[in-house]
């Protein structure tokens, strides 16, 4: 969930990781897509397979966010890197899709 600047300060002082809302929400979207693919196909996944696929997708989300953050000047270790990187990565993905479709 997005936090006020004051809440962010309190959470950081308590050493609580602030996960970007977009990236955290991606887990639910990925899980839904995996379930739909599982139901619509003849593939049978064990709970362990499902968890592994979800973990892989979330690792990719994390890696894209960190790469976007560092590409745009944030230090990887910076508390802001993950939050800003997730927003940058999402924007770049949407911008590329719009360009690919000729919308821009």
trRosetta pair geometry for C-beta under 8 A, 3 or more apart (Angstrom, degrees):
i j d omega theta_ij theta_ji phi_ij phi_ji
1 21 6.1 62 -109 -99 14 112
2 21 5.5 -42 -50 -34 72 142
3 7 3.8 -126 -176 92 109 124
3 8 5.0 142 100 -57 124 76
3 11 6.7 -35 -164 -5 174 140
3 18 6.7 -92 14 -136 136 127
4 7 4.6 97 51 4 77 102
4 8 7.1 -136 94 -7 42 85
5 8 5.5 -51 -149 32 34 116
5 9 6.7 38 153 -20 64 101
6 9 5.8 -52 -155 32 34 112
6 10 6.6 31 150 -16 65 105
7 10 5.6 -55 -150 37 35 111
7 11 6.2 33 154 -17 68 107
8 11 5.8 -57 -146 39 29 109
8 12 6.2 29 157 -19 65 108
8 18 6.3 1 -129 -77 84 160
9 12 5.9 -56 -145 37 28 109
9 13 6.4 29 156 -20 64 106
10 13 5.9 -55 -150 35 29 111
10 14 6.5 15 154 -7 63 111
11 14 5.8 -66 -150 46 31 104
11 16 4.2 -84 -168 65 86 116
11 18 5.7 93 116 -67 145 103
12 15 7.4 34 -176 -79 36 29
12 16 7.2 -91 -68 48 24 72
12 18 7.5 -38 -66 -21 80 118
12 79 5.9 29 -117 -154 118 167
17 82 8.0 14 -172 47 99 159
18 79 7.1 63 31 176 109 100
18 82 7.6 161 84 76 73 118
18 83 6.3 -6 109 -62 109 122
19 23 6.3 -120 175 80 90 107
19 24 4.5 94 126 -63 123 115
19 82 7.2 -66 -130 134 45 134
20 23 4.3 72 71 15 102 106
20 24 6.5 -178 84 -10 48 87
20 65 6.7 -170 19 -137 146 148
20 82 5.8 -149 -24 137 105 84
20 83 4.6 156 -85 -120 95 53
20 85 7.7 -130 -38 66 152 72
20 86 3.6 169 98 35 168 157
20 87 7.0 -143 -151 -36 136 76
21 24 5.8 -58 -140 41 28 110
21 25 6.0 28 160 -18 65 111
22 25 5.9 -60 -148 39 24 109
22 26 6.6 39 150 -36 60 100
22 86 4.9 162 67 152 113 117
22 87 6.6 138 10 -81 146 56
22 90 5.4 -71 176 -52 156 148
23 26 5.4 -41 -155 14 35 121
23 27 8.0 47 150 -26 56 87
23 58 7.9 94 175 -149 92 78
23 61 5.2 143 -144 152 93 122
23 62 7.0 89 -164 -79 138 58
23 65 5.9 -20 -80 -58 139 149
23 82 7.3 -78 20 171 158 95
23 86 4.4 -96 -36 -121 109 137
24 27 6.3 -39 -175 9 41 112
25 28 5.8 -50 -166 33 53 110
25 29 6.6 49 142 -17 75 105
26 29 5.4 -57 -149 40 41 113
26 30 5.9 42 154 -21 73 105
26 57 7.6 -150 143 142 107 106
26 58 7.2 148 99 -107 108 71
26 61 5.2 156 96 -115 156 154
27 30 5.8 -54 -144 37 28 109
27 31 6.2 29 156 -19 63 107
27 54 6.9 58 -153 -172 82 106
27 57 7.9 141 -113 98 54 111
27 58 5.7 22 -94 -90 93 117
28 31 5.7 -52 -144 36 31 112
28 32 6.4 32 155 -19 63 106
29 32 5.8 -56 -152 36 29 112
29 33 6.4 28 152 -18 64 106
30 33 5.7 -56 -148 37 32 111
30 34 6.2 33 154 -19 66 106
30 54 5.9 131 118 -130 120 72
30 57 4.4 158 -147 119 149 155
30 58 7.0 -144 40 -55 162 76
31 34 5.7 -54 -147 36 30 112
31 35 6.4 32 154 -19 64 106
31 54 5.8 25 -84 -111 80 124
32 35 5.7 -54 -148 36 31 111
32 36 6.3 30 154 -18 65 106
33 36 5.7 -54 -147 37 32 111
33 37 6.2 31 155 -17 66 106
34 37 5.8 -54 -145 38 30 110
34 38 6.2 33 154 -22 64 108
34 45 7.8 -51 172 41 104 168
34 50 6.1 124 146 -145 137 84
34 53 5.6 140 -119 106 135 132
34 54 6.4 -80 -14 -69 161 85
34 57 8.0 -132 -52 -14 120 149
35 38 5.6 -56 -148 36 30 114
35 39 6.3 24 156 -16 65 108
36 39 5.9 -58 -145 39 29 107
36 40 6.0 12 162 -7 66 116
37 40 6.1 -66 -138 46 26 101
37 41 5.9 2 169 -3 65 121
37 43 7.6 -6 140 51 88 128
38 41 6.6 -73 -138 44 19 96
38 43 6.4 -94 -127 85 59 96
38 44 7.8 77 -160 -122 94 31
38 45 5.5 -79 -116 17 121 117
38 50 7.3 -10 -67 -96 149 108
45 49 4.0 -132 -161 87 92 127
45 50 5.0 112 131 -55 131 82
45 53 7.5 -45 -145 -3 149 135
46 49 4.7 103 49 2 73 99
46 50 7.2 -135 94 -3 42 85
47 50 5.6 -52 -149 36 35 115
47 51 6.3 36 153 -19 67 106
48 51 5.7 -53 -146 38 31 111
48 52 6.3 34 153 -22 64 106
49 52 5.6 -55 -148 35 30 113
49 53 6.4 29 155 -17 65 105
50 53 6.0 -57 -150 36 29 108
50 54 6.3 27 153 -16 64 108
51 54 5.7 -56 -147 39 31 112
51 55 6.1 34 154 -21 66 107
52 55 5.7 -52 -145 36 29 112
52 56 6.4 32 154 -21 63 104
53 56 5.7 -51 -148 33 31 113
53 57 6.5 30 154 -17 63 105
54 57 5.8 -55 -150 36 32 110
54 58 6.3 25 155 -14 66 108
55 58 5.9 -60 -146 40 30 107
55 59 6.2 34 154 -23 66 105
56 59 5.7 -53 -148 34 29 112
56 60 6.6 30 153 -18 63 104
57 60 5.7 -54 -153 35 32 112
57 61 6.5 36 148 -21 64 103
58 61 5.3 -46 -148 33 38 116
58 62 6.4 41 151 -20 65 102
59 62 5.6 -52 -150 36 33 113
59 63 6.2 31 153 -18 66 107
60 63 5.7 -54 -143 39 31 111
60 64 6.2 32 157 -19 65 105
61 64 6.0 -55 -148 36 27 109
61 65 6.4 27 154 -19 62 108
61 86 7.7 29 169 -119 93 96
62 65 5.8 -59 -151 36 29 111
62 66 6.3 22 157 -14 66 108
62 82 7.6 -25 -143 -133 76 105
63 66 5.9 -55 -143 39 30 107
63 67 6.1 31 157 -19 65 108
64 67 5.8 -55 -144 38 29 111
64 68 6.2 30 157 -19 65 107
64 85 7.7 156 118 156 55 103
64 89 4.6 105 139 -144 101 144
65 68 5.9 -55 -147 36 28 109
65 69 6.3 29 154 -20 63 108
65 81 7.9 111 140 141 90 74
65 82 5.6 46 135 -150 131 59
65 85 3.7 100 172 115 68 108
65 86 4.2 -6 -120 -71 123 65
65 88 7.8 120 -142 54 58 89
65 89 5.2 -94 -91 -4 53 144
66 69 5.6 -54 -147 36 32 113
66 70 6.3 23 158 -12 67 107
66 76 5.9 41 -165 -133 107 91
66 81 6.4 38 -125 148 67 116
66 82 6.8 -17 -77 -96 75 68
66 85 5.6 45 -77 173 21 169
67 70 6.1 -59 -145 41 29 103
67 71 6.0 32 155 -22 65 110
67 85 7.3 119 52 -160 41 123
67 89 7.6 86 66 -89 86 115
68 71 5.6 -55 -144 37 28 114
68 72 6.4 6 161 0 63 112
68 85 4.4 135 73 -157 94 76
68 86 7.7 155 61 -53 135 16
68 88 4.0 172 157 96 124 114
68 89 4.1 -141 -22 -62 154 82
68 92 6.5 -160 -118 8 124 138
69 72 6.3 -76 -152 49 25 95
69 74 4.0 -57 174 60 93 128
69 76 7.2 124 96 -102 118 50
69 78 7.6 -155 166 59 131 113
69 80 7.8 164 -146 114 126 71
69 81 4.0 101 160 -164 156 78
69 82 7.0 -51 -44 -66 155 24
69 84 5.5 104 -113 85 97 93
69 85 3.0 -59 -40 -72 101 109
69 88 6.6 155 -71 34 52 137
70 73 7.7 132 -167 -5 30 8
70 74 6.2 -87 -79 69 38 72
70 75 7.5 41 -107 -136 80 18
70 76 5.6 0 -76 -67 117 84
70 81 7.2 27 -55 -149 69 121
70 85 7.6 20 -8 -101 61 125
71 88 7.8 -175 67 137 105 145
72 84 7.4 -125 83 138 130 116
72 85 7.8 176 38 -100 113 67
72 88 5.6 -139 -2 -127 151 161
74 78 5.2 -117 -179 51 92 141
74 80 6.1 -126 -139 95 130 94
74 81 4.3 162 137 -105 128 79
74 84 5.8 149 -55 72 154 132
74 85 6.6 -118 55 -55 144 95
75 78 4.3 111 64 -30 86 104
75 81 6.4 -99 82 -67 47 127
76 81 5.8 115 -143 -162 25 169
77 81 7.3 96 54 -4 16 145
78 81 4.4 117 67 -34 90 98
79 82 7.8 -54 -178 23 39 96
79 83 8.0 18 142 4 64 113
80 83 5.7 -71 -159 49 52 107
80 84 5.2 32 155 -10 90 116
81 84 6.4 -67 -139 47 21 98
81 85 5.5 22 165 -22 63 120
82 85 5.7 -55 -134 40 22 113
82 86 6.4 27 162 -24 60 105
83 86 6.2 -57 -155 28 25 109
83 87 7.0 18 152 -12 60 106
84 87 5.8 -57 -153 38 37 110
84 88 6.1 35 152 -18 70 108
85 88 5.6 -54 -141 39 32 111
85 89 6.0 33 158 -20 66 108
86 89 5.8 -54 -143 38 27 112
86 90 6.3 28 157 -18 62 107
87 90 5.9 -55 -148 36 29 110
87 91 6.3 29 154 -19 64 107
88 91 5.8 -57 -149 37 30 112
88 92 6.3 27 156 -17 66 108
89 92 5.9 -56 -145 38 29 109
89 93 6.3 31 156 -21 64 107
90 93 5.8 -56 -149 35 29 112
90 94 6.4 24 156 -14 65 107
91 94 6.0 -61 -150 40 29 107
91 95 6.0 28 155 -19 67 111
92 95 5.6 -53 -140 39 30 112
92 96 6.2 32 158 -20 64 106
93 96 6.0 -55 -148 35 26 109
93 97 6.5 26 153 -18 62 107
94 97 5.7 -55 -148 36 32 111
94 98 6.3 31 154 -18 66 106
95 98 5.8 -55 -148 37 31 111
95 99 6.3 31 153 -19 65 107
95 104 7.2 3 -161 -13 72 164
96 99 5.6 -54 -146 38 32 112
96 100 6.2 35 154 -22 66 106
97 100 5.7 -52 -145 36 30 113
97 101 6.4 18 158 -9 63 110
98 101 6.0 -64 -148 44 29 104
98 103 4.2 -81 -167 65 83 121
98 104 4.8 68 128 -19 107 111
99 102 7.7 42 180 -70 31 23
99 103 7.3 -81 -64 51 23 77
99 104 5.0 -47 -86 54 65 115
